[in-house]
């Protein structure tokens, strides 16, 4: 393996570990904002991701990447946006419902789903020692399912939607920040429309400045690991 490939592999492991450690502590944030409903939290999360991503794209000087996007890529990112929204809503709902163990199991299953999709769809090949690792993960998941006492739809939904998201996102050659910016922009009108609806319909009590600040922080919680 070349030095560049080794460095790239090490960097990839570092990014993955950082993302999953962050996701591991992320439920604390959603516990703190449990004064709001799952759909409201999701809507704020989407809306407040956009200015953060705009700043990120500006700092990294990647606005020109948007002009290179083809309609096929935009359609693919729209599907990614739908998968990501389902994933986020399922996660938020489960945390607010006190089912954090099931969400953890879902993200524990996710790498396995990604590996299987890479093997089945992308025709990636695994070495024997890697298959052994996959086997150990499968056994670990079975042990967790037995301990849980049920097959959790929350866990399966989180693992499958994020696995499919990763597979489809890999097909679009665009920087991460730009891609996520397009994805959130696609669903932002729906999110903003929902927030305006519940505000003018009296669906929620008026939010304090502190509550709005906590909900806005969902943008950072969303953008950083992705």
N, C-alpha and C positions, 0 to 999 in steps of 0.2 A: 504494500500500500504506500502511495506517495506521501510526502510530508504534508502537502496541501489537503489530501484526502483525510489523513489522520487528524489534522487540525480541524477540518470541517466536521468530522465525526465527533470529536471531543466537544466542539462548540454546540453541536446538535444535542448531545447528552445534557450539557449544561442548561440549554434553553428548556428542554423537556422537564428536567428536575425543578428548575425555577418556576415554571408554569404550574406544575402539579403541587408543589409546596404552597404556592399562592392560592390555588384552588382549594387546597386542604384547609386553609384558615379562612377562606372566603365566606363560609356559612356564618361566621361570627357577624359579618357585616349585615347579612340578611336577617339575622336575629335582632340586631339593633334597629332595623327599619320595619319591624313587624307591626308597627302602628298602621301601615298601609297594606292594602291587599296585593295579591300576587300580580294581577294584571297592571295595577298602578305602578308597582315597583318596576316591572318589565318596561312599561312605557317610558318612565323617567330614565331608566337605564339606557334605552335606545336613544332617546332625544339628547341626553347629556354626553353620549359617546361622540356625537358628531363634532362639537367644537374642539374636543380633545384630539380627535383624529385630524381635524383640519389644521390644528397647531402642529401636530406631529408631521403631517405631510409638508407643511410649510418649512419646518426646521430641516427636514431631510431633502427638501427641494425636489419633490416627486409629483408636483401637479401636472407636469408634462405627460406622466404615465396615463392620466385619464383620457387624453386625446388619442392615445393609441389603442384604447379598448374597442374591440369589435362587438357587434351585436350578439354574436354567439357567446362571448365572454360575459357580457352583461346578463344574458339569459341564464347562464350558468351561475353567476353570482346571485341572481334572484332566487334560484332554487336553494343556494347555500344560505341565503338570508332566511328563507322559510324554515330550513332545518335548524339553524342557529336559534331562531325565535322559539321554536318548539322545545329545544334543549334548555334554553334559559328559563322559559315559563315552567317547565317540569321541575327544574332544579329549585326555583324560587318557591313553588307550591309545596314541594316536598320538605324543604327546610322549615317553612312556616307551619307545616303540619307536624313537625317534630319527627321527621323520617330521615334524619341526617345519615344514619347508617346505610340506608338504601341508596342515597346519593353517592356516598363514598364507594359503595360496591359498584355502582354504575361507572364511575370514573376509573375504578380498578379494572373493570371489564373492558373499558374502552381501548386500551392499547392492544388487547387480544383481538378485538374486532378489527382494528386498523391493520394488524398483521395479517389476519385472514383475508381482508379485502385486498391488501397488497399482493397476496399469494394468488387469490382467485382472479382478480380483475387486472392487476398490473403485471401478472406473471412473474413476480419477484420470487426468487428461490432462497430457501433457508438451508443453512448448513446443519448437520446432525446435532451439534451442540445447541443450535438455536431452536431446533424442534424439541430438544429436551427441555429447554427453558419454557417453551410454549406449553408443553405437557405439565410442567410444574405449576404454571399459572392456572391451567384448567383445573388441576386438582385443588389448588387454593380457592378458586371460585366455587367449586362444588362444596368444599368445606364451609365456606361462608354462607352458601345457600342453605345447607343443612342446619347451620347455627341459626340462620334467620327464620327457618321453618316454613318458608314460602318462596315461590318464584315472583320476584318483585317486578311489576310492570314499570315502576319508576326507574329501577336500575337498568332494565333492558332498553327503555326509551332513551335514557341518557347515553348509554353506550352506543346504540345503533345510530342515533341521530348525529352524534359527534363523529363517529367513525365515517359515516357517509359524507358528512360535511368535509372532513379532512381529505377524503378520496376525491370529491368533486373540486374542492378548492385547489388541489394539486394540479388539476387540468387547466387552470387559468394562470397564465404567466404574467402575474402582476405582483408588485411588492405587498407585503402583509398589510401595512397601514392603509394603502390605497384600496386594496380589496375589501377590507373591513369597512372602510369609509363608504364604498359603494353599497355594500350589503346593508349597513345601517340606514343609509339614505333612502334605500328602496322601501324599507318598512317604517321609516320615520313618519311619513304622512299619516299612516294608520295609528301609530303611537300618539302623535300629537292630537289627532282627531279624537282619540279616546280620552285623553286628558282634558280637552276642551269640553267634551260631552259630560264627563262626570263632574266637572267644575260648574258648568251652567245648569246642570240638571239637579244639583244639590246632592249628588251621589256620595260625596265625601265632605267631611268637615273642613273648613279653611285650614290650610297648613301654616304652621309657624315658620319663621325664618330658619330656625334650627332644623326643623323637620325637612324643609326644602333643601337645606345644605346637605343633610344626610342622604337624601334621595339623589341629589346631583352627584354625590360622591360615587354613585353607581357607575358613572362613566369611567372613572379611573379603575374601579374594580373590574370592569369589563375589558377595557383596552389593554391594560398592562400585560396580562398573561397571554392574550391572543397576539 
